[in-house]
Amino acid sequence: MKQLSVNRNTQTGKAKNNLNSTNKGTLSLEARISRLESIVGQIGEAVLATTETIDRLGKRVDALAVQVQHQGHQVQQQGYQLFALSDAVQTLAENQNESLAELGQLTETLQRLAAAIEAQQKSVS
């Protein structure tokens, strides 16, 4: 009889344990589902935040591209201006050389004229 009683207690304990583990399994499953929903929600928020950040970065990159393009045009215009300035300096240098040559001829002519005037004044005196 004692053994029968022990078997009944053992079986009753097992049934209670099975019932408890079923409840724990249900709670565990619900907890896991809740946790997964939470994780999926966090992932969704992270994806949205990342998307917004990428959009902002894209706008910044577009703005930088426009600035770079504008600066490229400015550099191109400055290149044209430098070319025009270089051409003007070249022309000025050529004109200065011509002026120096003419000034040299004028100086020579004035020296001859001064010498002639001096010679005439000496011959008159």
C-alpha positions, 0 to 999 in steps of 0.5 A: 500500500505504501508503494501504491501511495508513493506511486500515486504521489509521484504521478500526481507530482508529475502531472502538476509538474507537467501542468506547471511546465505547460503554463510556463511554456505558454508564458515563456512563449508569450514572453518570447513573442512579446520580446520579439515584437519589441525587438522588431519594433526597435529594428523598425525604429532603427531603420527609420532613423537610418533612412532619415539620416541617409536622406539628410546625408543625401541632401548634404551631398547634393548641396556639396555637389552643387557647391563643387560645381559652382566652384568649378565654374568659378575656377574655369572663369578665373582660368579665362581671366588669368589667360586674358591677364597673361595676354594683356601683360604680354601685350604690355611687355611688347609695347614697352619694348617698342616704347623703349626702342623708340625712346632709345632712338629719340634719346640718340636723336636728341643727343645728336641735336644737342651736339649740333647745337653746341657745335653751332654755339661754339662756332658762333662764339 
